[in-house]
Amino acid sequence: MKGLKKARRVQILALAFIALAGSTALIGYAMRDGINFYRDPSRIVSEPPAPGEVFRLGGLVEEGSLLRGQGETVTFRVTDGAETVPVAFTGVLPDLFKEGQGMIGTGEMVGGVFHATEILAKHDETYMPKEVMESLKATGAYVDPNAPDASGHEALLKPAQDS
């Protein structure tokens, strides 16, 4: 009788291990195209992505760079304060998308231009995606929105000016 209980336990443990391994494999298979790595313009310039690699680009939309083309095609430049990357997007931009504001786009580099398939814009005055804020801080183009400026007003998210 003891041998039968022990064999049953071993069977249950083996079955649980097989189910866990199968679940892990299915999750990994489902996520193979869903993981997009974030890059800022400085990293794209210093380490160009592989052809066809889908990734996320984030930064500030450069002032004066937004051009609306024929149809739904829009071009603009994204900067982190140190480097700039041209972006092309075909589709409808979010309502809050504008120059001087933070954005993250998903897409790939084609001929030196980032072709975005999705654009996300900030949703209020103080929001900045964590990755974008960290890359802007690293280049000195980020001003803390909670720190008062010389006039006593809160500073807005804006590129730092060179002296």
Order of alpha helices (4+ residues) and beta strands (2+ residues): alpha-beta-alpha-beta-beta-beta-beta-beta-beta-alpha
